[in-house]
Amino acid sequence: MTPKMYDLEQGIMDCWHICDDLQVVFKQVGDADIEPTPDELMNTLIGMHQLYQWKFEQLFHLYEDALKDRREAVNRCVSCANPARDDFCDFCLNEE
């Protein structure tokens, strides 16, 4: 797996933490000895919203980078790794 794809996978897994974070909020609101005030709850949700906005923006940038790397890897000569439309670039085709 290429480093970009690994980073993308890690970013996706990191974004799944929203489910765990929401579970903490649910427990605090429903099962805690001291229920949060409406102000505490709103501040928590606003903070989570901003945090996950950033996480998903960063994840999308990783996705775009991974696509770019994939396109570049696909369009390379198998002999010399120069840009090519097919398996071999014009230079390598002319040399053979």
ABEGO torsion letter per residue (X at the ends): XBAAAAAAAAAAAAAAAAAAAAAAAAAAAAABABBBBAAAAAAAAAAAAAAAAAAAAAAAAAAAAAAAAAAAAAABBAAAGBBBABABBAAAAAAX
